[in-house]
């Protein structure tokens, strides 16, 4: 299996690539159509995946000090 930190970097890279693609397509005026919708869908899927992966990485990181429970 792929180490979790590698998955985090992979998801972050794909998220950045999709975000750049959306910005470029909007700058070119191609803000409609199947291609734009597909990239926007990828961006919408990768955003929660990135947040979840980052939270999981901080749970796995033993050096992170978690706040005390109330």
N, C-alpha and C positions, 0 to 999 in steps of 0.2 A: 504494500500500500504506500501511497505517496505521503510523506510527512505533512503534518498539518500546516507548518509554516510555509511550505512550498505551495500548498493549495491557497493559502492567504495571498501570497505574492501573485499567483496565477489569476485569481479572481480580481485582484487590484489592477493588474495589467490589462485584463479584458475590459474592466470597467472604464479605465482611462482611455483605452482605444475606442470604445463605444461613445464616450463623452466627446472625444475629439472628432469622431465621425459626425455626430449630431451637429456640433458647432460648424464644421466645414460645410455640411449640407445646408444648414440654415444660411450661412454666409453666401453660398452659391444660389440661394433662392429655391432650392429643391426641398421645400418643407412639406411635401405631400407625396403620396404614392406608396407603393409596396416596400421599396427599399428603405425609405425613411421610417415607415411603420415597423419594419423588422428591426432596425437598429434601435429605435425607441423602445421596442419591446424587450430587446436584450438589455438595454440600460435599466428598464424597470425591473427586470429579473435579477440583474447583477447587484443593484443597490442593496436590497435586503440580504442577499447572499454575502456581500462584503461586510455589512454590519454584523451579521451572525458569525461570520468567520473571525472577525476582529474580536468579538466578545468571547468566542471559544478560545482564541489564542491567549487572551488575557486570563482566562480561567486556567489554562494549562501552564502558564508561566508561573513558576513557583516563587519568583522574586517579586511579583506584584503583591502589594499589601492591600488586602480588601478591607473596606470599612467595617467596623463592628456592627453586628446585628442589633437592632433595637429590641 
